[in-house]
Amino acid sequence: MADNVLTRRKFLTDSATVVAASTVLPASSYARIVGANDRVRVGIVGFSDRFRSSLLPAFLQHSKELNFEIVALSDIWTMRRDAGKAHLDKLTGGSLAAVRNNDELYDRKDVDAVIISTADFQHALHGVEAVRAGRDAYVEKPLAHTMENAHAIRKAVLDSGKIVQIGTQRRSSPVYQAAYDYIRSGKFGDIVSVLMTWNVNQPGRWRRPKLVAGITEDQVDWKRYLLNLPEQPFDPRKYVEFRLFWPFSSGIPDQWMVHQIDTVHWFTGLPRPRSVVANGGIYFWHDGRKNWDTMTAVFDYGPLDDASKGFQVVYTSRMTNDAGDVKELYYSNGGTLDLDKQTVSSEGGLTKHYADEMQMKPNLLPQMSLRETARKIATSADTGGDPDTSANMRNWMECVRSRKAPNASIEAGYSHSVALCMTIAAIQTGRHVTFDDAKQDVVIT
């Protein structure tokens, strides 16, 4: 372990008791301030599948134009560290530094910012490490699935003033931005209901049996992996297939739900649901996993001080049949905003027949293409591949230079973390869950 003024154990203790901890370090410990024309040197925290398949291509699409380069990789698994260095060296034509852990990464003077794509439960504390070390950061979602960690990362970012983008890339999507503009204009009318689905039928989803069979404890730093989780014996499945096991991940809510529930907060300006209930189970994939393969959560949203106004969000997800795929449907009295079809239509709106019965006026929205509107918003980020992630990465890179707040800010990440923590509490207790704004904590009723 590298010699640091702030030891690893002290860091974890401080992060676990964030209210009492100070996240401000002496100016001498901070990375240099990047000038408008300086090259921004980036370190990678975790050579994950997500980083390799999506974040890296997104970064490389814009790195030359915006003068960013990858200079170092931190990974506590020797196989991933070696594979990552070889892959990155080949793509960039350079020879980056491969270090054993984040202490070694932040001891380096040539790292201005980092991209964090590690296990779900690690995102928040890895983000705390980054900003306390004076680095800007792109942090994959979910931001945090415990309120303790959500408090820690929010406080650290606000205290540090660093630029942190969360990986909820819909906020940088031109189509979703067009939907946001339309809803916030008032033309859509009041939201009366939202229906969200995320269905897959992939036996290997989140499973890596070959990697599990090949990994041994001497290849990884298991104690560093656990961060602030209780000490426990090395388990290759909890390292490689962490999404199947709480508290390493909650599975479906951590991975998919936060993307979609984040759009509700964004489109409405509401910071959190008023309440959540959930049901589900492991109905098909009896492979040792602990996180559900099927779930439904029902959210109540609306003004926090007026229970007479609001709407319901129904979120369903299954890993056993992919009919329905991924959908986000927003309903008003006048029609439907469909983010899968990228349209606004009068479907479900109040027709003349039923309006006449009540001596009312019909309420039918005009047909509209969100895709056409989005073309006016789209930037050079829309270059194929995963355009939303590309746009989100570009927005972060631009904000590192401009010092403006990014699209998926720390407050957006904190809000989706609150909804996530409420959902996890509902799953684990089977109870109705609310939130105490004064204490900023989940309430099980």
Buried (B, 14 or more C-beta within 10 A) or exposed (E): EBEBEBEBEEBBEBBBEBEEBEBEBEEEBBBEEBEEEEBBBBBBBBBBEBBBEBBBBBBBBBBEEBBBBBBBBBBBBBBBBBBBBEBBBEEBEEEBBBBBBBBBBBEBEEBBBBBBBBBBBBBBBBBBBBBBBBBBBBBBBBBBBBBBBBBBBBBBBBBBEBBBBBBBBBBBBBBBBBBBBBBEEEBBBBBBBBBBBBBBEEEEEBBBEEBBEEBEEEBBBBEBBBBBEEEEEBBBBBBBBBBBBBBBBBBBBBBBBBBBBBBBBBBBEBBBBBBBBBEBEBEBBEEEBBBBBBBBBBBBBBEBEEEEEBBBBBBBBBBEEEEEEBBBBBBBBBBBBBBEBBBBBBBBBBEEEEBEEEEEEBBBBEEBBBBEBBEEBBBEBBBEEBBBBBBBBBBBBBBBBEEEBBBBBBBBBBBBBBBBBBBBBBBEEEBBBBBEEEEBBBBEE
